[in-house]
Amino acid sequence: ENLRLALDAFARLDVKAAAQVISNDEAIDAAFLANLRQLISYMMEDPRTISPALEIVFIAKSIERIGDHAKNIAEDVVHVVKGKDVRHATAEQIRAEVAE
């Protein structure tokens, strides 16, 4: 969903949609970390789950990375439209920039 929103923001040069993508990335990162912690617990409880759990970790990391790429696209949209480099700005700062 976030990748689709990022591509749509790019196609329409929509900074509000781009800001939403950037905000969504925080939730994606948090979900990845929560899942990672849960999988680590499973692996510690039962070592037989290590192999399948690691496969899930790799898949989850790939999904999280797709989210990062979507965020990069969104940051570039803001840069193109607003002329501001927001790569190191917080989501809140980006929302404020978009609102101007």
C-alpha positions in Angstrom: 0.0 0.0 0.0 2.8 2.4 0.9 4.7 1.7 -2.3 1.5 2.3 -4.3 0.9 5.6 -2.5 4.6 6.7 -3.1 4.3 5.9 -6.8 1.0 7.8 -7.0 2.6 10.8 -5.1 5.4 10.7 -7.7 3.0 10.5 -10.7 0.9 13.4 -9.4 3.7 15.3 -7.6 1.5 15.2 -4.6 3.4 16.4 -1.5 0.6 15.6 0.9 0.6 11.9 -0.3 4.4 11.9 0.0 4.1 13.2 3.6 1.7 10.3 4.3 4.1 7.8 2.9 6.9 9.2 5.2 4.6 9.0 8.2 3.6 5.4 7.3 7.2 4.4 7.2 7.5 4.9 11.0 4.7 2.3 11.5 6.3 -0.1 9.1 9.6 0.2 11.0 7.9 -0.3 14.3 6.0 -3.4 13.1 9.2 -4.9 11.8 11.0 -4.4 15.1 8.0 -5.9 17.0 7.9 -8.9 14.7 11.7 -9.3 15.1 11.4 -9.3 18.9 8.6 -11.9 18.8 10.6 -14.2 16.4 13.6 -13.9 18.6 11.5 -15.1 21.6 10.2 -18.0 19.6 13.8 -19.0 18.6 15.0 -18.8 22.2 12.1 -20.9 23.4 12.5 -23.6 20.8 15.7 -23.8 18.8 13.9 -26.0 16.2 12.2 -22.8 15.0 15.4 -21.0 14.2 15.5 -21.9 10.5 11.9 -21.1 9.6 12.0 -18.0 11.9 15.1 -16.7 10.1 13.4 -17.1 6.8 10.5 -15.0 8.1 13.0 -12.4 9.4 14.6 -12.2 5.9 11.1 -11.7 4.3 10.1 -9.1 6.9 13.3 -7.2 6.4 12.7 -7.2 2.6 9.3 -5.8 3.1 10.6 -3.2 5.5 13.2 -2.3 2.9 10.5 -1.8 0.3 9.0 0.7 2.8 12.3 2.5 3.0 12.4 2.7 -0.8 8.8 4.1 -0.8 9.9 6.7 1.7 12.9 7.7 -0.4 10.6 8.2 -3.4 8.3 10.3 -1.2 11.2 12.4 0.0 12.3 13.0 -3.6 8.8 14.2 -4.4 8.9 16.7 -1.6 12.3 17.8 -2.9 11.2 18.3 -6.5 8.0 20.1 -5.5 9.1 22.2 -2.6 12.8 22.5 -3.3 13.7 21.3 0.2 15.9 18.3 1.1 13.9 16.5 3.7 16.0 13.3 3.8 17.1 13.9 7.4 13.9 15.7 8.7 11.4 14.1 11.0 8.0 13.2 9.8 6.6 16.1 11.8 9.0 18.5 10.1 8.0 17.2 6.7 4.3 17.6 7.5 5.0 21.2 8.5 7.0 21.8 5.3 4.2 20.3 3.1 1.6 22.5 4.9 3.4 25.7 3.9 
